[in-house]
Every structure is written in structure tokens, then in C-alpha cells.
Amino acid sequence: MNTPITGIKNYVLLGPPGSGKSTQAGKLKEKFSLAHVDVGSELRKLAESDTELGNRIHEVINVKKELVSDGLIGCVVEHVLKDMDATQGVLIDGAPRRISQVDEVEAALASQGRKIDKVIFLDLSLEEAIKRISIRFLCLNCKAPYIKSDEMPLVCTLCGGEIGQRQDDTPEGVAKRYEVFMAETRPVIEYFEETRMLLRVDASLSPEEIFDFLTEKLS
Ligand code: AMP
């Protein structure tokens, strides 16, 4: 374990699909100068590679819509943390999502002299999650986010790439991921609630309202 880094804060961000994790992560990152560890996006990047590991991850996240194995999460988190500036706090987006991952994530942080200071939980109903995901689009090339509306461009305004939806963002995909969240991640939420580290937010509020609430609580 490295020497503990003092004076910086490390956060975990959890929420069901569509709860606005990426939006809040972007805002929090800027406000509190945090480095962002986006576990889902790291896994999706791996799933795009035509390797044995990539194909296995693709099968789990895009076909079965389940969670990948715990060991992989510890490795991904530790791998990303290693390259981060030690004077910057981090925001781990999307892990631990299983109670058995709590130790993995804590150990990955501890190996870099860090610990979890708060766990932010964006709480959203299934109905709202499906509604939100049905309008969530992105550039399939540079991953810039778009919301479906009459004004949505036909191609990405940043890179000209095709605009589409994530492979796991179908209504059935969201329902399945929500069910997995309730079964697997709810115990994690309860654990951090018991240890008084949880900051629960009503994710049906507007992004600005959520961010104001979080800024006030974390400042
Ligand atoms: P996300 O971008 O957070 O929606 O994550 C996309 C997918 O990656 C999830 O549906 C899971 O299949 C996988 N995933 C992300 N985080 C984890 C985790 N902590 N443990 C296991 N699988 C994960």
C-alpha cells in the first residue's frame, strides 16, 4: 500500500441506467478538479477490441446485459488509477456494483494511498430510467452525447461520426440492467448507508438541481 494521500477526496458514483451518472460526473469533475474513472466506458472500450477478453466482455455487457466478473473490476480500477495525478481526488463512476466488489475497489484505491470518502447514489425509478434512455443517443465514433429531439443533428457536429444508441440501450436492455442493479447493487447502497458514507439524491430532479444539491453537500 502507498503512503496515504491527505487533503484530497475520493468519491464513488452509483445509480441505475439513465440516472445521469455521466452528466453529474462531468460536472463534479470540473467543480472539484476530480479525475474520472468511468468503469462502464473502460469496459465498453475493451469490448470493442477483437480479442478473447474483448469478445468475452462484449458477450456479458451487450448480449447478456449482466455484470462482468469482480476480478476484472479491481484490475480496471487499479489500472486507471495508476496513471492518475496523485494530488487529484478521483470519482469512480460505476463500481463497486456488487457487494463482493467493495473490497476490490477499496484495495485498488488503497494501493494508490486513497480511500472512499463518500458514495453518491442517484436514485431513479425504472419508468423514469426507460423514458430517459429512449432519448439518449451518442456519436458512435467520438462518444459525444446527444438527446433525441427535432434539433438532433444527423451526424456528429464534433467529428462527423454516425449518431446512434449504445448497444445495451434498448428498452429491454434497460429493464434488464435495472433489474440487475436492484438485485446486485442495492446491497452495496445499503452497506454504504449503514456505514454512513452514502449521499442519496433524487435523480428525477433536473441535472442542475442535482448538481446544486451535490455541490452543497460535498463543499
Ligand atoms: P455503464 O456504462 O455504467 O452503464 O456500464 C455498462 C456495462 O458495463 C454494465 O451494464 C455492466 O455490464 C458493465 N459494468 C460496469 N460497471 C461494472 C461493475 N462495477 N461490475 C460489473 N460490471 C460492470
Boltz pocket constraint, residues with backbone or C-beta under 6 A from the ligand:
constraints:
  - pocket:
      binder: B
      contacts: [[A, 17], [A, 39], [A, 40], [A, 41], [A, 43], [A, 44], [A, 60], [A, 61], [A, 65], [A, 66], [A, 67], [A, 68], [A, 69], [A, 73], [A, 93], [A, 94], [A, 95], [A, 96], [A, 97], [A, 98], [A, 101], [A, 168], [A, 177]]
      max_distance: 6.0
